[in-house]
């Protein structure tokens, strides 16, 4: 590692996971007798971990509210487990890498950057997807839901990564598509970059850089490392 550490988010940053996430949510909803939600609606709930995703997917639909109010029959912990089971069964049915990700990651690694991944998705799901797309060997470390006690936007995962890899925060970037990534970066004292092609928004955060595509990101960091 010559040039520093690039920490990537997964959903909406490296991979377009929206359809498989929506499939898991809608199979869960069907399990409870609820109608399906549009992919874009489910995508709008992504970014704060599976528990928040399931809670919002059940809470924010009129049929769901009616069912909860009438019977109280859906336990959130049970729903999270049910969703996770359905999602893992369909985890890469329609998930794709964003354009330029595989080539870009390999170029960045060869160009002297250490690469890591921090996601609010379960660490097991992250590792499964990285293995499926043959990207796992490129990453020095992977942290996901369950790896640390707090999810992004808490800075715990970034700070843990910096300690483990013994890398200066001043040489570190957190790259993601969601306000949670940017806030976590700010709170951890590392630079942030936003990818505008993803699922989320910047919220009230102000990233140091914004990229419209992964090749744009790759070119920037390769030039910076020269």
Protein Blocks (a to p, Z undefined) as FASTA:
>chain_A
ZZbccdddfehplpccklmmmmmmmmmmmmnopacddfklmmmmgonajklmmmmmmmmp
mklmmmmmmnopacfklmmmmmmmmmmmmmmmmgccdehklmmmmmmmmnopacddddfb
dfklmmmmmmmnopmmmpmbdcdehjambdcfbfklmmmmmmmnopafklcccddfbfkl
mmmmmmnopacdddfklmbdnkjaccfbdcfbfklmmmmmmmmmZZ
